[in-house]
Amino acid sequence: MNKKLAIIPARGGSKRIKNKNIKRFYDEPIILKVYKQVLKSGIFKKIHISTDSLKIKNLLKKNNIKIDFMRPSAISTDHSVINDVITFVLKEYRKINVYFDEVWIIFPTSVLISFSDLREASILFSSKNAKSIMSVSKFPAPIEWAYKIKNNKLVPVNKNKLSKPSFSFDEHYFETASFYGINLNKVPLSNISKLTNHLPFILPPHKSVDIDNKEDWELAKKFFKFK
């Protein structure tokens, strides 16, 4: 069985929703809801919450969740990239001779996914023997029908395609910012940032809200209640 590492990246700073990663989502902080689903999936050898925040660390400690090491401030800024976090965490574990076959990033606000989604994604990932897998959802309309706003007016991005029927276009997908996984036996650390052509794990719209602002948060609550 592959040894899988789950990293939940949860830095302390958040601009549009203050303390987003530990804000209460109904009855408990959102990160705890996500952590419990990751744990319940039963597929991970280790779950590491990567944070620079003592407030988050203390919250986790009160809930008997241990953090093996803190994240440096240098990779905890608004401009930090998640690949730097992955590399740092894997290197820290390798220093103590702990190695993994797969690393999964599961975002701390991915509250709409369940443990069964993670299990299904893991089974798909293994069956396809892929380098990486990413959660995505389908755009609700052809991207060829897109508009932009210029001088307070709608302007078609490609007016020549507006009159074409939807069946004449390919389907397109967007990243849901829920989770993605990497096969470390196929991808060295130095190549993680270069990964493309991920295996898709397609989520339905009601599981595909990327919580980035207050409107997203309220929409996620409605979907969660429905679920």
N, C-alpha and C positions, 0 to 999 in steps of 0.2 A: 504494500500500500504506500502511495506517495505521501511524503511528509509535507503538509501544507501549512503555510504561515498566513494568517490574516492580519493585515495592518489596518487599523482604523485611525486615519489621520485627523487629529482634533486639536488644532492650535487654539490659543486663547483669544487672539484678536479676531473680531468680526465687525464689519462696518455697518452694513444695512440692517442686521438683526443683532442687537447686543447680546453677547454670550450665547450665540445661536446653538452651539454644540451641547450646551447643558440647559438650555431653556426647556421648561416643562411642556411636554406634549401630552395633553390630557393629564394623566395621573402621575407622570414621572419625567425626569429629564430625557430628552430625545436620544441622547447617546446610550443611555441604559436600555431603552427599548431596542435599539439596533444591536447592541452587544448581546442581548439575550437571544435574539434570533440567530446571530452568528454562532453563539454557543450551542443553541438547540440544534443547529444543522448537523453537528457532530462530525464534521469533515476536517476540522483544523486541529493540528497538533499543538499549535500555539496561537493565541490571539493577543496581539500587541497593540495597545492604544498609544499612538505616537503624539505626544503633546509637550509643549513648553510651559504649560500653565499649571501652577501650584493649586489653583482653585479646582481645575479638572482632576488633578492627581488626588486631592483630598476627597473630592466627591466619590471617586472610584474606590479609594481606600475604605470609606465608610460603607461601601457596598461589597467589600471583600474582593475587590479587583486590583491586582498588583500590576504595577508598571515596572518593567525590568530596568529601564533607563529613560531619561528625559531627552527631549529633542533640543538640539542647540538652537539658540536664537538666530543664528546665521541662516538657517533653513526654515524659519518660522515667520517670515515677513509676508507682506501682501504680494510680493513678487516671487516668492519661492515656488519652485515647481515640484510636483509630487514625485517625479523620478529621483530627485535628490533625497527625498525622504526614504524611498525604497532602498536606495543604495546605502544610505547611512545605517538604516536598521539592519540590513543583511550583513553589513560589515561588522557591526557591533556584536551580532550573534556569532559570526565566524571567529571573532576574537576569543570566544569561549568554546570554540569547536562545536557550535550548533549549526547544522546545515539543513536546508529545506529543498525539496524538489519543485515546489510551486510557491509563489507569493501572490496573494490576493489583496487588492485594495478595496475596502468596503467603506464607503463614505458615511460619516456619523449622522447625516440627516436622511439616509436612505431608509426611512421608516416605513415606506410602503411595500418594500420587499419582505418576503418571509423566509424562514429557514428552508422551506421546500423549494423556493426559487434557487437558493444557493446549492441545494443538493442536485437539482435538475441541471443547473449550469455546470457543476462539477462532473456529473456523468457525461454530459455532452462534450465537455472539454477533453475528457479522457478518451472517449470513443472516437473523436476526430484526430487525436494525437497532434493537436495544433500548438503553435508557439504561444498564442495568447487568445484571450476571450474577453469580450466587452459587452456590457448591457446596453441595448439600444432600443429605440421605439420608432415606429414609422411616422413620417410627417403626415398630417391629416389631409393635406392637399398637395398637388404637384408643386415642387419648388420653382418650376418654370412659370407658375402663375404669380410669383412674388411681386410685391410692390415695395417701393421705398418712398419716403416722404421728403419732398424737396420744395422749399418755399411754401410750406404749409399745404402742399397738394400731393396727391398720390401720383406717383410716376412708375409705370411698369418697368421692371428690370429688363424684361425681354418682351416687348410688345408684339413681336412676330409670333410668339407662342401662346398668347392669351386666348386666341380663338380655337386652339386645338383641344380636342376632348382629352379627358384625364387618361383614358386607356392607351393613348399614344405615347405616354411617358413611362420611363422606368420608375419603380418605387424607390424612395430615398429614406434614409434613416438618420437619426441624431443620437448622440451619446446621452444617456439619461443621468450620468453622474451617480449611479448606484453602486456599481462594482466593476472591476475587471481583474483578470488573473493572468499570470505569466508562468510559463514552463521554464524553470531555471536550468533544466537539463538541455534545453535547446537554445536558450538565450543567455549569454554571459552578461555580467553587470554592465560592462562597457557598452553594450548594445541596447539596453533597456529603453533609452531615450529615442532610439531609431525605429522602434517597433511600429509597423503599419499592418494593414490587411488582417485585422483581428477576426477571429471567429465570432459571429454575432450570437448573442442570446437576446431574443426579442421579447420585450416586455409590453404588455397592453398599456393603453393611455392612462388608466387609473393607477398604474404603478410607476409612472414615468415623470413625476413632478420633481424637478431640480429645485430644492428650496434655497432660493437666493435672496428673496425679499419678503416683506410681510404678506403680500398678495399670494406668493407661492406657499407660504406657511399656512394660511387660511384654507387654500385649496387642498393642500395635503391633509389637513384635518378633516375636511369633508370626505375625501376619498377614503381616509383611514376609518372613519366612522361607518361609511358604507361597507367597507371590507369586513 
